[in-house]
Amino acid sequence: MLQPNPNQSPARGEVPIEAVVFDTFGTVCDFYQPFRQMFSALAEAQQVECDSGRLAIDWRTAYMITTATQAMEESPFRPLREINRSNLEALLQTHFPKRFTAAEIERLSLQWERLQPWPDAVPGLLAIKELAIVAPLSNGNFADMVRLSRHAKLPWDIILGSSLSGFYKPHPQTYLKSIQALALQPEQVCMVAAHQVDLAFAAGHGMQTAFVPRPEEFGGAVKPENPEPGVNYLDAAEIHAEGDWTYIAEDFLDLARQIRAVGEGAT
């Protein structure tokens, strides 16, 4: 099982940030509401009862498990579109009486390319872009990220992540090949995520890190500051910092202000 290395991030302000890279699903964009609305519409059309919010979370959880398994096992790369379509088909078969055609499932699975950015995401990215290169370091493939970026108007300079490495996060090559593509060193790149396991792996490679919580990521459920032993919190938003991250910010605009202040030598 993949485990992060000890934190090797430089001290805050020690190395200028040349690029800021972002987890995308959940950190930049809200998956919960678009997925919930999609399942609600399907349930209404078929006149069936379903917990659309639970289905939204289950589809996202299936994505996390499938991609993490590929990274850990170093199994052959499967396009994310194929993964999401397969996971959706299993959910639909379980919760809806009607059998969907392959074309219908394909169309529905593309909801991943029509997510909505959090309100601060686009203005925050534009503010950070004045200070450094901005790019997704995401499990989204090139095809997914291009279409999502166009839909959500995300102002990336370049698209990095899984398509470069042939692996999904948290495989080391997904981080390292993205850094290499920018001709930078890990300590010159800051990884931004609402999921702290992502930050732990990035810090283990020497990257700087920024934790930006998204309290509504799972429709309002949050992980407590003092988690109960043995409880799985995969479907709860992380709102409390659990590591020595370089930055802890309220949102992307706050992160832009912090990075600018450090760059200008402010305390």
C-alpha positions in Angstrom: 0.0 0.0 0.0 1.3 3.4 -0.9 2.3 5.6 2.0 3.5 9.2 1.9 7.1 10.0 2.8 7.9 12.2 5.7 7.1 15.9 5.1 10.0 17.4 3.1 8.4 20.8 2.2 10.7 23.8 2.6 9.9 26.4 5.3 7.3 28.9 4.3 8.9 31.7 2.3 12.2 29.9 2.0 11.7 29.0 -1.7 9.7 31.3 -4.1 6.7 29.5 -5.6 6.9 29.3 -9.4 3.8 27.1 -9.9 0.6 26.4 -8.0 -1.1 23.1 -8.9 -4.6 22.0 -7.8 -6.6 18.9 -7.0 -9.7 19.6 -9.0 -12.7 17.3 -8.1 -13.9 18.7 -4.8 -11.2 21.3 -4.4 -11.8 23.5 -7.4 -15.2 22.2 -8.4 -18.3 21.0 -6.6 -19.2 17.5 -7.6 -21.9 16.9 -5.0 -24.7 19.3 -6.2 -24.3 18.5 -10.0 -24.4 14.7 -9.2 -27.3 15.0 -6.7 -29.3 17.0 -9.2 -28.6 14.5 -11.9 -29.8 11.5 -9.8 -32.8 13.5 -8.6 -33.9 14.1 -12.2 -33.5 10.5 -13.0 -35.5 9.4 -10.0 -38.3 11.9 -10.9 -38.4 10.7 -14.5 -38.7 7.1 -13.5 -41.0 7.8 -10.5 -38.8 6.0 -8.0 -37.5 6.9 -4.5 -33.8 7.4 -4.0 -31.4 9.3 -1.8 -29.8 11.4 -4.6 -27.3 12.9 -2.2 -26.1 9.5 -1.1 -25.8 8.3 -4.8 -23.7 11.4 -5.6 -21.3 10.5 -2.8 -21.3 6.9 -3.7 -20.3 7.7 -7.3 -17.5 9.9 -6.1 -16.4 7.3 -3.6 -16.3 4.6 -6.3 -14.0 6.9 -8.4 -11.7 7.4 -5.4 -11.4 3.7 -4.7 -10.9 2.7 -8.4 -8.2 5.3 -9.1 -6.4 4.7 -5.8 -6.4 1.0 -6.5 -4.9 1.6 -10.0 -2.1 3.6 -8.4 -1.3 1.2 -5.6 -1.4 -1.9 -7.9 0.3 -0.1 -10.8 -2.3 -1.8 -13.0 -2.8 -0.8 -16.7 -4.1 2.8 -17.1 -7.8 3.0 -17.7 -9.2 6.3 -19.0 -11.2 8.1 -16.3 -14.2 8.3 -18.6 -14.3 4.6 -18.7 -13.9 4.3 -14.9 -16.7 6.7 -14.2 -19.0 5.2 -16.8 -18.5 1.7 -15.3 -19.1 2.9 -11.8 -22.2 4.8 -12.8 -23.6 1.7 -14.6 -23.3 -0.3 -11.4 -25.1 2.4 -9.4 -27.9 2.7 -12.0 -28.5 -1.1 -12.1 -28.8 -1.2 -8.3 -31.1 1.8 -7.7 -33.2 2.2 -10.9 -35.7 -0.3 -12.4 -35.2 0.9 -16.0 -32.3 -0.4 -18.0 -30.3 2.4 -19.5 -28.8 2.2 -22.9 -25.0 2.4 -23.4 -25.5 5.8 -25.0 -27.6 7.1 -22.1 -25.0 5.9 -19.6 -22.2 7.5 -21.6 -24.1 10.8 -21.7 -24.8 10.8 -17.9 -21.2 9.9 -17.1 -20.0 13.0 -18.7 -21.5 15.0 -15.8 -17.9 14.9 -14.5 -17.0 17.4 -17.3 -19.9 19.7 -16.3 -19.1 20.4 -12.6 -19.5 23.8 -11.1 -16.6 25.8 -9.7 -16.8 26.9 -6.1 -17.7 30.7 -6.0 -14.1 31.7 -5.2 -12.4 29.3 -7.6 -12.2 31.3 -10.8 -11.4 34.7 -9.3 -9.0 33.0 -6.9 -7.2 31.2 -9.8 -7.0 34.4 -11.7 -5.4 36.1 -8.6 -2.9 33.3 -8.1 -2.1 33.3 -11.9 -0.7 36.8 -11.4 1.9 35.3 -9.1 2.7 31.9 -10.6 1.8 29.2 -13.2 -1.6 27.6 -12.4 -2.5 24.1 -13.4 -4.6 21.1 -12.3 -2.7 18.2 -10.9 -5.7 16.0 -11.1 -6.8 12.4 -11.7 -8.8 14.0 -14.6 -7.3 13.0 -17.9 -6.4 15.6 -20.6 -9.8 15.1 -22.3 -11.7 15.5 -19.1 -9.8 18.5 -17.9 -10.0 20.4 -21.2 -13.8 20.0 -21.3 -14.3 20.8 -17.6 -12.0 23.8 -18.0 -14.0 25.1 -20.9 -17.3 24.5 -19.1 -16.3 26.0 -15.8 -14.0 28.7 -17.4 -11.0 27.6 -15.4 -8.0 29.7 -16.4 -5.3 27.1 -16.4 -1.9 27.7 -18.0 -1.3 24.0 -18.7 -3.0 20.7 -17.8 -0.9 18.3 -15.7 -1.7 15.1 -13.8 -2.6 11.5 -14.5 -2.3 11.6 -18.3 1.3 12.6 -18.0 2.2 9.7 -15.7 -0.1 6.9 -16.7 -1.1 6.6 -13.1 -3.6 8.1 -10.8 -2.8 9.8 -7.5 -1.2 9.1 -5.1 1.3 7.4 -7.3 4.6 9.3 -7.1 5.0 9.7 -10.8 1.8 11.7 -11.0 3.3 14.4 -8.9 6.9 14.1 -10.2 6.2 14.0 -13.9 3.9 17.0 -13.5 6.7 19.0 -11.8 9.2 17.8 -14.4 7.0 19.0 -17.3 7.3 22.5 -15.9 11.1 22.2 -15.6 10.9 23.0 -11.9 12.0 21.5 -8.6 9.4 20.1 -6.2 10.1 22.8 -3.7 9.2 25.5 -6.3 5.7 24.0 -6.7 2.7 24.3 -4.3 0.0 21.6 -4.2 -3.4 22.8 -3.3 -6.1 20.4 -2.1 -9.1 20.1 0.2 -8.0 16.5 0.8 -5.1 16.2 3.2 -3.8 12.8 2.0 -3.1 14.5 -1.3 -1.0 17.1 0.6 0.8 14.5 2.6 2.0 12.8 -0.6 3.0 16.1 -2.2 4.9 17.2 0.9 6.7 13.8 0.9 8.1 14.7 -2.5 9.3 18.1 -1.2 6.4 20.2 -2.6 5.0 23.1 -0.8 1.3 22.6 0.3 -1.9 24.5 0.8 -5.0 23.2 2.6 -8.2 24.9 1.4 -11.2 23.3 3.1 -14.5 22.9 1.3 -17.1 22.4 4.0 -20.0 21.7 1.5 -18.0 19.1 -0.5 -20.3 16.3 0.7 -23.5 18.3 1.2 -22.6 19.5 4.7 -21.1 16.5 6.4 -17.8 17.3 8.0 -15.0 15.3 9.6 -14.7 16.2 13.3 -11.6 17.8 14.8 -11.2 14.7 16.9 -12.2 11.7 14.7 -13.4 8.6 16.3 -11.0 5.6 16.0 -12.0 3.2 13.3 -14.6 5.4 11.7 -14.4 6.0 8.0 -14.7 9.7 7.0 -14.4 9.3 3.3 -17.8 11.0 2.8 -17.1 14.0 5.1 -15.4 17.3 4.3 -12.1 18.0 6.0 -12.2 21.4 7.7 -9.5 21.0 10.3 -5.8 21.1 9.4 -4.2 17.7 10.2 -0.6 18.4 9.0 2.1 21.0 9.0 1.0 22.5 5.6 2.8 25.5 4.1 -0.4 27.4 3.8 -3.9 27.1 5.4 -6.4 29.3 3.6 -10.1 30.0 3.8 -10.4 29.9 0.0 -8.4 30.6 -3.2 -8.6 34.3 -2.8 -7.2 34.1 0.7 -4.5 31.8 -0.6 -3.5 34.3 -3.3 -3.2 37.0 -0.6 -1.0 34.8 1.6 1.3 33.8 -1.3 1.6 37.5 -2.4 2.4 38.6 1.1 5.1 36.0 1.6 6.5 36.9 -1.8 6.7 40.5 -0.8 8.4 39.6 2.5 5.4 40.4 4.8 5.2 38.5 8.1 
